[in-house]
Amino acid sequence: MTNGVVIVGTGVAGATAALALRTGGFDGDVTLIGRDPHLPYRRPTLSKDVLLKGTPVEKALLKPAAHWDDIGVTVRTGVTVTGGETATRTVELSDGASLTYGSLVLATGGIARELPGLPPAPRVKYLRDFADATGLRDELGRAGSVIVLGAGLIGSEVASAAAELGATVTVVEPAPLPLVRVVPPSIGRRLAGLQRDAGVDLLLGVRPGQITVEPDQVSVAVPGGGALVADLVVVAVGSSPDTGLAERLALRVDDGILVDEQYRTSAEGVHAVGDCARVPHPLEGGTYRAENWSAAQDQGAAVAQVLLGGTPAPTVPWGWSNQFGAVLQFAGWPAADDELEVDGAMDAASSDPFFARCHRDGSLTGAVAMGRPKELRAVRGELSERISAAVAR
């Protein structure tokens, strides 16, 4: 690492990698590059505190500006990496600069999926960065009615914020339940109950048709010939890994940048972490992408350990979602077809805490909980022990 470390992406994965390098004793150059105009900030605040309270970016920063200077990390904001050569270990920047690296870490995150022919506009909103969140906050303050397309994590949190701010909210989701990719059906029914109890008109199993944007309203066609009309539409139909730079560098990509257990890509000296990376599954084989804040943070710390010459243990993904007065927590790799071992009420009308252990083929795969953080931490520990035992064999 004689030429230092260049980290592309100022989200939590990239920022954590930079911080962990310094706390781990690395004294070479560390450069953190991001297209976002702001210093690294806590992205979970976007769909929570920023929408509800208008939290300014200064209060969401991971570290104050002086901290990056104090530890000797160069943060270049508002800049993209346009290309480079892995053979010569160089990257080219959008401002015309060129950097040479000893190690390159790609932490480019994800990109909000846009619906074809529906770009962002005053009455059409997407949520990915701080500017999106502040713009959406302003519009929610004026909108009397909002249509949210998608009942995943972001869509559900936006719907929750809009309802709390007093808007009439309709959520349109083609799947039969909310968060169908993240949680088993019985938990999806609990979440659907939360939305409806909050007054949200939740339309499940409905695929939106033509969307018409007019100066004073937005209409969304629905099956049967009708249309929903609102002041604002928020599109929350998922995200894709940002692999554009990886592809320009000729790295192996397959719905994410393919890496090994050490987060190494197919090019010498190049690593990838966070939402953009497809990592080996430590228990089931194959690969997966962990698309949440906590997993990205863990991977950022782990790749720093690798660059410092260590061998980090595989991480267990975990995360949370604040919606409709409840905190949903999940750990491991829960899936819709898992068998559940439930402690607590799972009735859709219930507001009580619950804890659900998830099993697949007789083995623990993860857990989902509401108001039971201690039990969730215990499952993370169990999964870590399973991974350690599997590595030792």
C-alpha positions, 0 to 999 in steps of 0.5 A, a space after each residue: 500500500 505504498 501509494 495509499 488507499 483510495 475509497 470510492 463512495 462516501 456512504 457508511 461502508 466507505 467512510 467506515 473503511 477510512 476511519 477503521 484504517 486510521 484506528 488500525 494504525 495505517 499511516 499512508 494516504 487515505 482518500 475518500 471520494 464521493 459524488 454527494 456534495 456533503 461529507 459522509 452522513 447517516 443515510 437512515 435519517 433520510 426516511 426518518 428524521 429528515 422527512 419528519 423533522 427537517 433535520 439538517 445535514 450537519 446533525 446527520 454527519 458521521 463525523 464533523 469536518 475537522 475530524 477528517 482533517 485531524 486523522 489525515 483522511 482527504 475527503 473529496 465531495 461532489 466528485 466522481 471517478 470516471 474511469 481508470 486502469 487496474 494494471 497501473 493502479 490509477 483512477 481518473 476523476 470528473 474534475 480532471 485529477 488522476 490518483 494512483 493507489 496501492 489499494 482501491 476500495 469500491 463502496 459505490 452503494 446503490 442507485 434508486 430504480 426509476 420507472 421508465 419514462 418517469 424521471 424525478 420532477 416537482 410532483 414525482 419524487 425518488 429518495 436516495 440522498 440528502 437532496 432528495 430527502 429535503 426536497 421530498 420533505 418540502 413537498 410532503 409539507 404542502 401535499 394533501 395527498 400522496 401515492 407511494 409506489 412500493 411497500 418495501 422498506 423505503 416505501 413503507 417508511 415514506 408512507 409512515 412519515 407522510 401519514 404522520 405529517 397529515 397527508 392522505 396516503 395510498 400505497 400501491 404494491 404489486 406483491 401480496 404483502 409489504 416487505 415480501 423480499 425481506 420477511 415471511 408472510 405472517 410478519 408482512 401481515 403484521 406490517 400491513 396491519 400497521 399501515 392500515 391502522 394508521 389510515 393508509 390505503 394499502 393496495 396489495 397485489 396491484 400493479 400500477 399502470 400509466 402514470 400521468 403527471 400534470 401541473 397540479 396533480 398526478 394520476 396512476 392508473 390501476 386495474 379495472 379502468 380506474 385511477 388514483 389521483 394525488 398531489 404527489 407520487 413517491 417512487 420506491 421500487 427498490 435499488 440496483 447496485 451501482 456497478 458502473 465504475 466496476 464495469 468500466 474497470 472490467 471487474 466481474 459483475 453479476 447483480 453486484 461486484 463479485 468478491 471473495 471472503 476478503 472482499 477482493 474483486 477480480 482485479 489485483 488490489 481492488 476490493 468492494 464492500 457495501 450495497 454494491 458488493 455481492 459477497 459469499 454466503 458464509 453458511 449456505 454457499 453462493 453469494 448475496 447482497 446485504 442492502 442495509 446500513 449496518 451490513 455496509 458498516 460491518 463490511 467497511 470495518 472488515 475490508 480495513 482489517 483485510 488491508 491491514 493484514 488481518 482476516 476478519 470473520 464473516 459478518 452477519 447482516 442486520 438492520 432496522 426500520 422505523 415505521 408507523 410507531 414501531 421498530 422492525 428489526 431483522 438479522 441474518 438471512 430471513 426469507 419469505 419461505 422460512 419456517 418461524 418459531 414465534 414468541 408474541 402476537 402475530 395477529 395483524 391487528 396486534 401492536 404487541 412486540 414479537 420475536 420470530 426465529 427463522 429456520 430453513 431446512 432445519 437450520 437457523 437462518 435469521 430472526 425478525 423482531 419488533 420491540 425485542 432487541 435483546 433476543 435479536 442480538 442473541 440470534 446474531 451471536 448464534 449465527 456468528 458461532 455457526 459461521 465460526 464452526 463452519 470455517 473451523 471444519 
